[in-house]
Structure formats: structure tokens, C-alpha cells
Amino acid sequence: MRPVRSVTALLILTAFFVCPAGPQEKNPLSIATRSETPVSIQRLRSPVTFDGLSEEDAWRNIQVLPMVMMTPNFGFPPSEKTELKVGFDDEYLWVAGRLYDREPARIQARSKKRDLQEASSDFFAVIIDTFNDKENALAFATT
């Protein structure tokens, strides 16, 4: 199955980033997912090209993060195969998503208007709770 460059279900990764108390190189960042089980974010060992693909060697050993649906079935696993990887280098936090769809013709984006979020449109979002207060966050979303 080849990845489709669009989104099939509303998936939101709620990430809580924390700096560990130990040595920075061994475990520089971690994420607490909805299950509150920390997941380590690994340093990317080679360059990444910002081109919408995630085919570089840098992604090869990065673990796929656990995902849950927001709608229509909150907390359930995604209805389609979904792979999300997060890594970092000296300058950036990188997020790579591979979002598969059995019926790509049914993917919906009702409008191309900036910042318009409609419940009927498919989109993908990453929300980063940098204060770890579960109230304030920085969101990145795309249809």
C-alpha cells in the first residue's frame, strides 16, 4: 500500500515535551501520549529534506508513535494505516506522517480558505503543549 499525500481521518497527536534530568544526548526529549506513557524522541542522524516526503535514511530507525482518532471515534485507533514519526536535529523538531487511504477519492477538503476548520473536512494536526499544562499549545494543521 503506497502512502497518499492527503488525510483520511482527523488525527491529533497531543504531545507533552519534557527535558529529561539525565544526559541530553541519551534521551533529549520525550513525549507523553494520551496514555501518559513517555515515548523518546530520537535525534536524526542524517539530514532531512523539507519536501513533503520522509524517505531519507534519517527516518529509518525512528519509531512510529502511537496514534488515536479524535473523531468520529475518540480514543480509538485510526481507521486507516497511519504512521507518525518525530525526530529532531540541532535546529528543528521534525514530524513525518504517512497517512494511507483505501479510498483516496473520498478524501474531503471543502475549502482552501486559510485557517478554516470544518468538521466535514479531513485534516491532520500536531499540537505541542510546551507548558505541559494541557491548556496552552501550539498547533500545526494541514488538509
MODELLER restraints for C-alpha pairs under 7 A, 6 or more apart:
rsr = mdl.restraints
at = mdl.atoms
rsr.add(forms.Gaussian(group=physical.xy_distance, feature=features.Distance(at['CA:3:A'], at['CA:98:A']), mean=5.78, stdev=0.5))
rsr.add(forms.Gaussian(group=physical.xy_distance, feature=features.Distance(at['CA:3:A'], at['CA:99:A']), mean=5.85, stdev=0.5))
rsr.add(forms.Gaussian(group=physical.xy_distance, feature=features.Distance(at['CA:3:A'], at['CA:100:A']), mean=4.82, stdev=0.5))
rsr.add(forms.Gaussian(group=physical.xy_distance, feature=features.Distance(at['CA:4:A'], at['CA:99:A']), mean=6.07, stdev=0.5))
rsr.add(forms.Gaussian(group=physical.xy_distance, feature=features.Distance(at['CA:4:A'], at['CA:100:A']), mean=5.33, stdev=0.5))
rsr.add(forms.Gaussian(group=physical.xy_distance, feature=features.Distance(at['CA:4:A'], at['CA:101:A']), mean=6.45, stdev=0.5))
rsr.add(forms.Gaussian(group=physical.xy_distance, feature=features.Distance(at['CA:5:A'], at['CA:99:A']), mean=6.94, stdev=0.5))
rsr.add(forms.Gaussian(group=physical.xy_distance, feature=features.Distance(at['CA:6:A'], at['CA:99:A']), mean=6.87, stdev=0.5))
rsr.add(forms.Gaussian(group=physical.xy_distance, feature=features.Distance(at['CA:6:A'], at['CA:143:A']), mean=6.92, stdev=0.5))
rsr.add(forms.Gaussian(group=physical.xy_distance, feature=features.Distance(at['CA:7:A'], at['CA:99:A']), mean=5.96, stdev=0.5))
rsr.add(forms.Gaussian(group=physical.xy_distance, feature=features.Distance(at['CA:7:A'], at['CA:107:A']), mean=6.75, stdev=0.5))
rsr.add(forms.Gaussian(group=physical.xy_distance, feature=features.Distance(at['CA:7:A'], at['CA:122:A']), mean=5.70, stdev=0.5))
rsr.add(forms.Gaussian(group=physical.xy_distance, feature=features.Distance(at['CA:7:A'], at['CA:123:A']), mean=5.58, stdev=0.5))
rsr.add(forms.Gaussian(group=physical.xy_distance, feature=features.Distance(at['CA:7:A'], at['CA:124:A']), mean=6.28, stdev=0.5))
rsr.add(forms.Gaussian(group=physical.xy_distance, feature=features.Distance(at['CA:7:A'], at['CA:143:A']), mean=6.72, stdev=0.5))
rsr.add(forms.Gaussian(group=physical.xy_distance, feature=features.Distance(at['CA:8:A'], at['CA:101:A']), mean=6.14, stdev=0.5))
rsr.add(forms.Gaussian(group=physical.xy_distance, feature=features.Distance(at['CA:8:A'], at['CA:107:A']), mean=5.80, stdev=0.5))
rsr.add(forms.Gaussian(group=physical.xy_distance, feature=features.Distance(at['CA:8:A'], at['CA:122:A']), mean=5.79, stdev=0.5))
rsr.add(forms.Gaussian(group=physical.xy_distance, feature=features.Distance(at['CA:9:A'], at['CA:122:A']), mean=5.60, stdev=0.5))
rsr.add(forms.Gaussian(group=physical.xy_distance, feature=features.Distance(at['CA:9:A'], at['CA:123:A']), mean=6.78, stdev=0.5))
rsr.add(forms.Gaussian(group=physical.xy_distance, feature=features.Distance(at['CA:10:A'], at['CA:69:A']), mean=6.31, stdev=0.5))
rsr.add(forms.Gaussian(group=physical.xy_distance, feature=features.Distance(at['CA:10:A'], at['CA:70:A']), mean=5.92, stdev=0.5))
rsr.add(forms.Gaussian(group=physical.xy_distance, feature=features.Distance(at['CA:10:A'], at['CA:71:A']), mean=6.00, stdev=0.5))
rsr.add(forms.Gaussian(group=physical.xy_distance, feature=features.Distance(at['CA:10:A'], at['CA:122:A']), mean=5.84, stdev=0.5))
rsr.add(forms.Gaussian(group=physical.xy_distance, feature=features.Distance(at['CA:10:A'], at['CA:123:A']), mean=5.48, stdev=0.5))
rsr.add(forms.Gaussian(group=physical.xy_distance, feature=features.Distance(at['CA:10:A'], at['CA:124:A']), mean=5.82, stdev=0.5))
rsr.add(forms.Gaussian(group=physical.xy_distance, feature=features.Distance(at['CA:11:A'], at['CA:68:A']), mean=6.52, stdev=0.5))
rsr.add(forms.Gaussian(group=physical.xy_distance, feature=features.Distance(at['CA:11:A'], at['CA:69:A']), mean=4.96, stdev=0.5))
rsr.add(forms.Gaussian(group=physical.xy_distance, feature=features.Distance(at['CA:11:A'], at['CA:70:A']), mean=5.66, stdev=0.5))
rsr.add(forms.Gaussian(group=physical.xy_distance, feature=features.Distance(at['CA:11:A'], at['CA:124:A']), mean=5.58, stdev=0.5))
rsr.add(forms.Gaussian(group=physical.xy_distance, feature=features.Distance(at['CA:11:A'], at['CA:125:A']), mean=6.56, stdev=0.5))
rsr.add(forms.Gaussian(group=physical.xy_distance, feature=features.Distance(at['CA:12:A'], at['CA:69:A']), mean=6.87, stdev=0.5))
rsr.add(forms.Gaussian(group=physical.xy_distance, feature=features.Distance(at['CA:12:A'], at['CA:70:A']), mean=6.34, stdev=0.5))
rsr.add(forms.Gaussian(group=physical.xy_distance, feature=features.Distance(at['CA:12:A'], at['CA:124:A']), mean=6.61, stdev=0.5))
rsr.add(forms.Gaussian(group=physical.xy_distance, feature=features.Distance(at['CA:12:A'], at['CA:125:A']), mean=5.22, stdev=0.5))
rsr.add(forms.Gaussian(group=physical.xy_distance, feature=features.Distance(at['CA:12:A'], at['CA:126:A']), mean=5.81, stdev=0.5))
rsr.add(forms.Gaussian(group=physical.xy_distance, feature=features.Distance(at['CA:12:A'], at['CA:127:A']), mean=6.99, stdev=0.5))
rsr.add(forms.Gaussian(group=physical.xy_distance, feature=features.Distance(at['CA:13:A'], at['CA:67:A']), mean=6.78, stdev=0.5))
rsr.add(forms.Gaussian(group=physical.xy_distance, feature=features.Distance(at['CA:13:A'], at['CA:125:A']), mean=6.98, stdev=0.5))
rsr.add(forms.Gaussian(group=physical.xy_distance, feature=features.Distance(at['CA:13:A'], at['CA:126:A']), mean=5.29, stdev=0.5))
rsr.add(forms.Gaussian(group=physical.xy_distance, feature=features.Distance(at['CA:13:A'], at['CA:127:A']), mean=6.13, stdev=0.5))
rsr.add(forms.Gaussian(group=physical.xy_distance, feature=features.Distance(at['CA:14:A'], at['CA:33:A']), mean=6.38, stdev=0.5))
rsr.add(forms.Gaussian(group=physical.xy_distance, feature=features.Distance(at['CA:14:A'], at['CA:126:A']), mean=6.79, stdev=0.5))
rsr.add(forms.Gaussian(group=physical.xy_distance, feature=features.Distance(at['CA:14:A'], at['CA:127:A']), mean=5.25, stdev=0.5))
rsr.add(forms.Gaussian(group=physical.xy_distance, feature=features.Distance(at['CA:14:A'], at['CA:128:A']), mean=6.30, stdev=0.5))
rsr.add(forms.Gaussian(group=physical.xy_distance, feature=features.Distance(at['CA:15:A'], at['CA:31:A']), mean=5.59, stdev=0.5))
rsr.add(forms.Gaussian(group=physical.xy_distance, feature=features.Distance(at['CA:15:A'], at['CA:32:A']), mean=6.12, stdev=0.5))
rsr.add(forms.Gaussian(group=physical.xy_distance, feature=features.Distance(at['CA:15:A'], at['CA:33:A']), mean=5.98, stdev=0.5))
rsr.add(forms.Gaussian(group=physical.xy_distance, feature=features.Distance(at['CA:15:A'], at['CA:127:A']), mean=6.33, stdev=0.5))
rsr.add(forms.Gaussian(group=physical.xy_distance, feature=features.Distance(at['CA:15:A'], at['CA:128:A']), mean=5.10, stdev=0.5))
rsr.add(forms.Gaussian(group=physical.xy_distance, feature=features.Distance(at['CA:15:A'], at['CA:129:A']), mean=6.00, stdev=0.5))
rsr.add(forms.Gaussian(group=physical.xy_distance, feature=features.Distance(at['CA:16:A'], at['CA:31:A']), mean=5.22, stdev=0.5))
rsr.add(forms.Gaussian(group=physical.xy_distance, feature=features.Distance(at['CA:16:A'], at['CA:32:A']), mean=5.40, stdev=0.5))
rsr.add(forms.Gaussian(group=physical.xy_distance, feature=features.Distance(at['CA:16:A'], at['CA:128:A']), mean=6.35, stdev=0.5))
rsr.add(forms.Gaussian(group=physical.xy_distance, feature=features.Distance(at['CA:16:A'], at['CA:129:A']), mean=5.17, stdev=0.5))
rsr.add(forms.Gaussian(group=physical.xy_distance, feature=features.Distance(at['CA:16:A'], at['CA:130:A']), mean=6.39, stdev=0.5))
rsr.add(forms.Gaussian(group=physical.xy_distance, feature=features.Distance(at['CA:16:A'], at['CA:132:A']), mean=5.55, stdev=0.5))
rsr.add(forms.Gaussian(group=physical.xy_distance, feature=features.Distance(at['CA:17:A'], at['CA:29:A']), mean=6.43, stdev=0.5))
rsr.add(forms.Gaussian(group=physical.xy_distance, feature=features.Distance(at['CA:17:A'], at['CA:30:A']), mean=5.73, stdev=0.5))
rsr.add(forms.Gaussian(group=physical.xy_distance, feature=features.Distance(at['CA:17:A'], at['CA:31:A']), mean=5.18, stdev=0.5))
rsr.add(forms.Gaussian(group=physical.xy_distance, feature=features.Distance(at['CA:17:A'], at['CA:129:A']), mean=6.95, stdev=0.5))
rsr.add(forms.Gaussian(group=physical.xy_distance, feature=features.Distance(at['CA:17:A'], at['CA:130:A']), mean=6.03, stdev=0.5))
rsr.add(forms.Gaussian(group=physical.xy_distance, feature=features.Distance(at['CA:18:A'], at['CA:29:A']), mean=5.89, stdev=0.5))
rsr.add(forms.Gaussian(group=physical.xy_distance, feature=features.Distance(at['CA:18:A'], at['CA:30:A']), mean=5.78, stdev=0.5))
rsr.add(forms.Gaussian(group=physical.xy_distance, feature=features.Distance(at['CA:19:A'], at['CA:28:A']), mean=6.26, stdev=0.5))
rsr.add(forms.Gaussian(group=physical.xy_distance, feature=features.Distance(at['CA:19:A'], at['CA:29:A']), mean=5.35, stdev=0.5))
rsr.add(forms.Gaussian(group=physical.xy_distance, feature=features.Distance(at['CA:20:A'], at['CA:27:A']), mean=6.80, stdev=0.5))
rsr.add(forms.Gaussian(group=physical.xy_distance, feature=features.Distance(at['CA:20:A'], at['CA:28:A']), mean=6.46, stdev=0.5))
rsr.add(forms.Gaussian(group=physical.xy_distance, feature=features.Distance(at['CA:20:A'], at['CA:29:A']), mean=6.61, stdev=0.5))
rsr.add(forms.Gaussian(group=physical.xy_distance, feature=features.Distance(at['CA:27:A'], at['CA:40:A']), mean=6.57, stdev=0.5))
rsr.add(forms.Gaussian(group=physical.xy_distance, feature=features.Distance(at['CA:29:A'], at['CA:40:A']), mean=6.05, stdev=0.5))
rsr.add(forms.Gaussian(group=physical.xy_distance, feature=features.Distance(at['CA:29:A'], at['CA:41:A']), mean=5.38, stdev=0.5))
rsr.add(forms.Gaussian(group=physical.xy_distance, feature=features.Distance(at['CA:30:A'], at['CA:38:A']), mean=5.96, stdev=0.5))
rsr.add(forms.Gaussian(group=physical.xy_distance, feature=features.Distance(at['CA:30:A'], at['CA:39:A']), mean=5.34, stdev=0.5))
rsr.add(forms.Gaussian(group=physical.xy_distance, feature=features.Distance(at['CA:30:A'], at['CA:40:A']), mean=4.27, stdev=0.5))
rsr.add(forms.Gaussian(group=physical.xy_distance, feature=features.Distance(at['CA:30:A'], at['CA:41:A']), mean=5.41, stdev=0.5))
rsr.add(forms.Gaussian(group=physical.xy_distance, feature=features.Distance(at['CA:31:A'], at['CA:38:A']), mean=5.16, stdev=0.5))
rsr.add(forms.Gaussian(group=physical.xy_distance, feature=features.Distance(at['CA:31:A'], at['CA:39:A']), mean=4.97, stdev=0.5))
rsr.add(forms.Gaussian(group=physical.xy_distance, feature=features.Distance(at['CA:31:A'], at['CA:40:A']), mean=6.26, stdev=0.5))
rsr.add(forms.Gaussian(group=physical.xy_distance, feature=features.Distance(at['CA:32:A'], at['CA:38:A']), mean=4.29, stdev=0.5))
rsr.add(forms.Gaussian(group=physical.xy_distance, feature=features.Distance(at['CA:32:A'], at['CA:39:A']), mean=6.24, stdev=0.5))
rsr.add(forms.Gaussian(group=physical.xy_distance, feature=features.Distance(at['CA:41:A'], at['CA:86:A']), mean=6.20, stdev=0.5))
rsr.add(forms.Gaussian(group=physical.xy_distance, feature=features.Distance(at['CA:41:A'], at['CA:87:A']), mean=5.58, stdev=0.5))
rsr.add(forms.Gaussian(group=physical.xy_distance, feature=features.Distance(at['CA:42:A'], at['CA:62:A']), mean=6.64, stdev=0.5))
rsr.add(forms.Gaussian(group=physical.xy_distance, feature=features.Distance(at['CA:42:A'], at['CA:87:A']), mean=5.22, stdev=0.5))
rsr.add(forms.Gaussian(group=physical.xy_distance, feature=features.Distance(at['CA:42:A'], at['CA:88:A']), mean=6.64, stdev=0.5))
rsr.add(forms.Gaussian(group=physical.xy_distance, feature=features.Distance(at['CA:43:A'], at['CA:87:A']), mean=5.59, stdev=0.5))
rsr.add(forms.Gaussian(group=physical.xy_distance, feature=features.Distance(at['CA:43:A'], at['CA:88:A']), mean=4.99, stdev=0.5))
rsr.add(forms.Gaussian(group=physical.xy_distance, feature=features.Distance(at['CA:43:A'], at['CA:89:A']), mean=5.72, stdev=0.5))
rsr.add(forms.Gaussian(group=physical.xy_distance, feature=features.Distance(at['CA:44:A'], at['CA:58:A']), mean=5.34, stdev=0.5))
rsr.add(forms.Gaussian(group=physical.xy_distance, feature=features.Distance(at['CA:44:A'], at['CA:87:A']), mean=5.73, stdev=0.5))
rsr.add(forms.Gaussian(group=physical.xy_distance, feature=features.Distance(at['CA:44:A'], at['CA:88:A']), mean=5.66, stdev=0.5))
rsr.add(forms.Gaussian(group=physical.xy_distance, feature=features.Distance(at['CA:44:A'], at['CA:89:A']), mean=5.66, stdev=0.5))
rsr.add(forms.Gaussian(group=physical.xy_distance, feature=features.Distance(at['CA:45:A'], at['CA:58:A']), mean=5.67, stdev=0.5))
rsr.add(forms.Gaussian(group=physical.xy_distance, feature=features.Distance(at['CA:46:A'], at['CA:57:A']), mean=6.83, stdev=0.5))
rsr.add(forms.Gaussian(group=physical.xy_distance, feature=features.Distance(at['CA:46:A'], at['CA:58:A']), mean=4.93, stdev=0.5))
rsr.add(forms.Gaussian(group=physical.xy_distance, feature=features.Distance(at['CA:47:A'], at['CA:58:A']), mean=6.46, stdev=0.5))
rsr.add(forms.Gaussian(group=physical.xy_distance, feature=features.Distance(at['CA:48:A'], at['CA:56:A']), mean=6.29, stdev=0.5))
rsr.add(forms.Gaussian(group=physical.xy_distance, feature=features.Distance(at['CA:48:A'], at['CA:58:A']), mean=6.59, stdev=0.5))
rsr.add(forms.Gaussian(group=physical.xy_distance, feature=features.Distance(at['CA:54:A'], at['CA:96:A']), mean=6.08, stdev=0.5))
rsr.add(forms.Gaussian(group=physical.xy_distance, feature=features.Distance(at['CA:62:A'], at['CA:85:A']), mean=6.41, stdev=0.5))
rsr.add(forms.Gaussian(group=physical.xy_distance, feature=features.Distance(at['CA:63:A'], at['CA:85:A']), mean=6.32, stdev=0.5))
rsr.add(forms.Gaussian(group=physical.xy_distance, feature=features.Distance(at['CA:64:A'], at['CA:83:A']), mean=5.77, stdev=0.5))
rsr.add(forms.Gaussian(group=physical.xy_distance, feature=features.Distance(at['CA:64:A'], at['CA:84:A']), mean=5.42, stdev=0.5))
rsr.add(forms.Gaussian(group=physical.xy_distance, feature=features.Distance(at['CA:64:A'], at['CA:85:A']), mean=5.07, stdev=0.5))
rsr.add(forms.Gaussian(group=physical.xy_distance, feature=features.Distance(at['CA:65:A'], at['CA:84:A']), mean=5.54, stdev=0.5))
rsr.add(forms.Gaussian(group=physical.xy_distance, feature=features.Distance(at['CA:65:A'], at['CA:85:A']), mean=5.96, stdev=0.5))
rsr.add(forms.Gaussian(group=physical.xy_distance, feature=features.Distance(at['CA:67:A'], at['CA:77:A']), mean=6.30, stdev=0.5))
rsr.add(forms.Gaussian(group=physical.xy_distance, feature=features.Distance(at['CA:67:A'], at['CA:78:A']), mean=6.82, stdev=0.5))
rsr.add(forms.Gaussian(group=physical.xy_distance, feature=features.Distance(at['CA:68:A'], at['CA:75:A']), mean=5.13, stdev=0.5))
rsr.add(forms.Gaussian(group=physical.xy_distance, feature=features.Distance(at['CA:68:A'], at['CA:76:A']), mean=5.38, stdev=0.5))
rsr.add(forms.Gaussian(group=physical.xy_distance, feature=features.Distance(at['CA:68:A'], at['CA:77:A']), mean=4.76, stdev=0.5))
rsr.add(forms.Gaussian(group=physical.xy_distance, feature=features.Distance(at['CA:68:A'], at['CA:78:A']), mean=5.81, stdev=0.5))
rsr.add(forms.Gaussian(group=physical.xy_distance, feature=features.Distance(at['CA:69:A'], at['CA:75:A']), mean=5.54, stdev=0.5))
rsr.add(forms.Gaussian(group=physical.xy_distance, feature=features.Distance(at['CA:69:A'], at['CA:76:A']), mean=5.58, stdev=0.5))
rsr.add(forms.Gaussian(group=physical.xy_distance, feature=features.Distance(at['CA:69:A'], at['CA:77:A']), mean=5.98, stdev=0.5))
rsr.add(forms.Gaussian(group=physical.xy_distance, feature=features.Distance(at['CA:69:A'], at['CA:78:A']), mean=5.37, stdev=0.5))
rsr.add(forms.Gaussian(group=physical.xy_distance, feature=features.Distance(at['CA:80:A'], at['CA:100:A']), mean=6.14, stdev=0.5))
rsr.add(forms.Gaussian(group=physical.xy_distance, feature=features.Distance(at['CA:80:A'], at['CA:101:A']), mean=6.09, stdev=0.5))
rsr.add(forms.Gaussian(group=physical.xy_distance, feature=features.Distance(at['CA:81:A'], at['CA:99:A']), mean=6.58, stdev=0.5))
rsr.add(forms.Gaussian(group=physical.xy_distance, feature=features.Distance(at['CA:81:A'], at['CA:100:A']), mean=5.44, stdev=0.5))
rsr.add(forms.Gaussian(group=physical.xy_distance, feature=features.Distance(at['CA:82:A'], at['CA:98:A']), mean=5.88, stdev=0.5))
rsr.add(forms.Gaussian(group=physical.xy_distance, feature=features.Distance(at['CA:82:A'], at['CA:99:A']), mean=4.81, stdev=0.5))
rsr.add(forms.Gaussian(group=physical.xy_distance, feature=features.Distance(at['CA:82:A'], at['CA:100:A']), mean=6.14, stdev=0.5))
rsr.add(forms.Gaussian(group=physical.xy_distance, feature=features.Distance(at['CA:83:A'], at['CA:97:A']), mean=5.64, stdev=0.5))
rsr.add(forms.Gaussian(group=physical.xy_distance, feature=features.Distance(at['CA:83:A'], at['CA:98:A']), mean=5.01, stdev=0.5))
rsr.add(forms.Gaussian(group=physical.xy_distance, feature=features.Distance(at['CA:83:A'], at['CA:99:A']), mean=6.47, stdev=0.5))
rsr.add(forms.Gaussian(group=physical.xy_distance, feature=features.Distance(at['CA:84:A'], at['CA:96:A']), mean=5.72, stdev=0.5))
rsr.add(forms.Gaussian(group=physical.xy_distance, feature=features.Distance(at['CA:84:A'], at['CA:97:A']), mean=4.45, stdev=0.5))
rsr.add(forms.Gaussian(group=physical.xy_distance, feature=features.Distance(at['CA:84:A'], at['CA:98:A']), mean=6.42, stdev=0.5))
rsr.add(forms.Gaussian(group=physical.xy_distance, feature=features.Distance(at['CA:85:A'], at['CA:95:A']), mean=5.81, stdev=0.5))
rsr.add(forms.Gaussian(group=physical.xy_distance, feature=features.Distance(at['CA:85:A'], at['CA:96:A']), mean=5.15, stdev=0.5))
rsr.add(forms.Gaussian(group=physical.xy_distance, feature=features.Distance(at['CA:85:A'], at['CA:97:A']), mean=6.42, stdev=0.5))
rsr.add(forms.Gaussian(group=physical.xy_distance, feature=features.Distance(at['CA:86:A'], at['CA:94:A']), mean=5.61, stdev=0.5))
rsr.add(forms.Gaussian(group=physical.xy_distance, feature=features.Distance(at['CA:86:A'], at['CA:95:A']), mean=4.58, stdev=0.5))
rsr.add(forms.Gaussian(group=physical.xy_distance, feature=features.Distance(at['CA:86:A'], at['CA:96:A']), mean=6.38, stdev=0.5))
rsr.add(forms.Gaussian(group=physical.xy_distance, feature=features.Distance(at['CA:87:A'], at['CA:93:A']), mean=6.02, stdev=0.5))
rsr.add(forms.Gaussian(group=physical.xy_distance, feature=features.Distance(at['CA:87:A'], at['CA:94:A']), mean=5.17, stdev=0.5))
rsr.add(forms.Gaussian(group=physical.xy_distance, feature=features.Distance(at['CA:87:A'], at['CA:95:A']), mean=6.63, stdev=0.5))
rsr.add(forms.Gaussian(group=physical.xy_distance, feature=features.Distance(at['CA:88:A'], at['CA:94:A']), mean=5.55, stdev=0.5))
rsr.add(forms.Gaussian(group=physical.xy_distance, feature=features.Distance(at['CA:107:A'], at['CA:122:A']), mean=6.49, stdev=0.5))
rsr.add(forms.Gaussian(group=physical.xy_distance, feature=features.Distance(at['CA:108:A'], at['CA:121:A']), mean=5.01, stdev=0.5))
rsr.add(forms.Gaussian(group=physical.xy_distance, feature=features.Distance(at['CA:108:A'], at['CA:122:A']), mean=5.40, stdev=0.5))
rsr.add(forms.Gaussian(group=physical.xy_distance, feature=features.Distance(at['CA:109:A'], at['CA:121:A']), mean=4.68, stdev=0.5))
rsr.add(forms.Gaussian(group=physical.xy_distance, feature=features.Distance(at['CA:109:A'], at['CA:122:A']), mean=6.02, stdev=0.5))
rsr.add(forms.Gaussian(group=physical.xy_distance, feature=features.Distance(at['CA:109:A'], at['CA:143:A']), mean=6.29, stdev=0.5))
rsr.add(forms.Gaussian(group=physical.xy_distance, feature=features.Distance(at['CA:110:A'], at['CA:121:A']), mean=5.87, stdev=0.5))
rsr.add(forms.Gaussian(group=physical.xy_distance, feature=features.Distance(at['CA:122:A'], at['CA:143:A']), mean=6.02, stdev=0.5))
rsr.add(forms.Gaussian(group=physical.xy_distance, feature=features.Distance(at['CA:123:A'], at['CA:141:A']), mean=6.90, stdev=0.5))
rsr.add(forms.Gaussian(group=physical.xy_distance, feature=features.Distance(at['CA:123:A'], at['CA:142:A']), mean=5.56, stdev=0.5))
rsr.add(forms.Gaussian(group=physical.xy_distance, feature=features.Distance(at['CA:123:A'], at['CA:143:A']), mean=4.12, stdev=0.5))
rsr.add(forms.Gaussian(group=physical.xy_distance, feature=features.Distance(at['CA:124:A'], at['CA:141:A']), mean=5.58, stdev=0.5))
rsr.add(forms.Gaussian(group=physical.xy_distance, feature=features.Distance(at['CA:124:A'], at['CA:142:A']), mean=5.51, stdev=0.5))
rsr.add(forms.Gaussian(group=physical.xy_distance, feature=features.Distance(at['CA:124:A'], at['CA:143:A']), mean=6.30, stdev=0.5))
rsr.add(forms.Gaussian(group=physical.xy_distance, feature=features.Distance(at['CA:125:A'], at['CA:139:A']), mean=6.80, stdev=0.5))
rsr.add(forms.Gaussian(group=physical.xy_distance, feature=features.Distance(at['CA:125:A'], at['CA:140:A']), mean=5.48, stdev=0.5))
rsr.add(forms.Gaussian(group=physical.xy_distance, feature=features.Distance(at['CA:125:A'], at['CA:141:A']), mean=4.05, stdev=0.5))
rsr.add(forms.Gaussian(group=physical.xy_distance, feature=features.Distance(at['CA:125:A'], at['CA:142:A']), mean=6.46, stdev=0.5))
rsr.add(forms.Gaussian(group=physical.xy_distance, feature=features.Distance(at['CA:126:A'], at['CA:139:A']), mean=5.76, stdev=0.5))
rsr.add(forms.Gaussian(group=physical.xy_distance, feature=features.Distance(at['CA:126:A'], at['CA:140:A']), mean=5.28, stdev=0.5))
rsr.add(forms.Gaussian(group=physical.xy_distance, feature=features.Distance(at['CA:126:A'], at['CA:141:A']), mean=6.40, stdev=0.5))
rsr.add(forms.Gaussian(group=physical.xy_distance, feature=features.Distance(at['CA:127:A'], at['CA:137:A']), mean=6.26, stdev=0.5))
rsr.add(forms.Gaussian(group=physical.xy_distance, feature=features.Distance(at['CA:127:A'], at['CA:138:A']), mean=5.66, stdev=0.5))
rsr.add(forms.Gaussian(group=physical.xy_distance, feature=features.Distance(at['CA:127:A'], at['CA:139:A']), mean=4.31, stdev=0.5))
rsr.add(forms.Gaussian(group=physical.xy_distance, feature=features.Distance(at['CA:127:A'], at['CA:140:A']), mean=6.38, stdev=0.5))
rsr.add(forms.Gaussian(group=physical.xy_distance, feature=features.Distance(at['CA:128:A'], at['CA:137:A']), mean=5.34, stdev=0.5))
rsr.add(forms.Gaussian(group=physical.xy_distance, feature=features.Distance(at['CA:128:A'], at['CA:138:A']), mean=5.19, stdev=0.5))
rsr.add(forms.Gaussian(group=physical.xy_distance, feature=features.Distance(at['CA:128:A'], at['CA:139:A']), mean=6.32, stdev=0.5))
rsr.add(forms.Gaussian(group=physical.xy_distance, feature=features.Distance(at['CA:129:A'], at['CA:136:A']), mean=6.15, stdev=0.5))
rsr.add(forms.Gaussian(group=physical.xy_distance, feature=features.Distance(at['CA:129:A'], at['CA:137:A']), mean=4.30, stdev=0.5))
rsr.add(forms.Gaussian(group=physical.xy_distance, feature=features.Distance(at['CA:129:A'], at['CA:138:A']), mean=6.52, stdev=0.5))
rsr.add(forms.Gaussian(group=physical.xy_distance, feature=features.Distance(at['CA:130:A'], at['CA:137:A']), mean=6.37, stdev=0.5))
